[in-house]
Amino acid sequence: MLQLYIGNKNYSSWSMRPWVLLKEAGIDFQEVMVKFDSFDKDSNFKNVVLAVNPIGKVPVLVDDGFSVWDTLAIAEYVAEKFPDKHLWPRDAKARARARSVCAEMHSGFGALRGKCPMNIEAALPQVGALVWRDEPAVRADVQRIVAMWTELLDQYKGPMLFGEFSIADAYFAPVCFRLKNYSLPVPGHITDYIRRVCARPSVQAWLEQALAEKNFVDFDEPYRTAR
């Protein structure tokens, strides 16, 4: 069986992407949770993850002892291993566009990711309002996301970005939580898409398990202190 090494569900947006993808596709895997304690070289997290990934980061997919790291590489590996699941869109141009927007998320949107880190358990509208007021780069990132999603939803007629659920929707699922939990202003049709993503069984399962963790990690909490 496949093994997927992940970090805390409340915080680890990169872990969420392949986990949601595998769950949504009905692909069996064993979850290996490696809780964040520290990212220091002698931390338990690093010691466990370095055994399967030479750069010591999650997520990592392990298939019969063979490790695949980086979310895009994992997505491509799973799509090739399970071609019947059609994890990328079936049309060649749609596939290319889906790969393009996933790559854009992978390498971009640094302001949104940096100023609004994923924190599923927290409601941070006041923080979001200040970030929106003071951070033009965040506003630019959100503007680009709104334009991207609007174009795709219009072109492929929804309900997901490319019609049916695909790797692209799994890739942007953490963004949905960022926009929602920080109450960043987006148009109604984008809010509707966020609701549809959050209602997917895989995303609901991740949400429920994230809320059950009750594991406050101070270095992932720039806006709150332990209660």
Secondary structure, 3 states (H helix, E strand, C coil): CEEEEECCCCCCHHHHHHHHHHHHHCCCEEEEECCCCCCCCCCHHHHHHHCCCCCCCCCEEEECCEEEECHHHHHHHHHHHCHHHCCCCCCHHHHHHHHHHHHHHHHCCHHHHHHCCCCCCCCCHHHHHHHHHHCHHHHHHHHHHHHHHHHHHHHHCCCECCECCCHHHHHHHHHHHHHHHCCCCCCHHHHHHHHHHHHCHHHHHHHHHHHHHCCCCHHHCCCCCCC
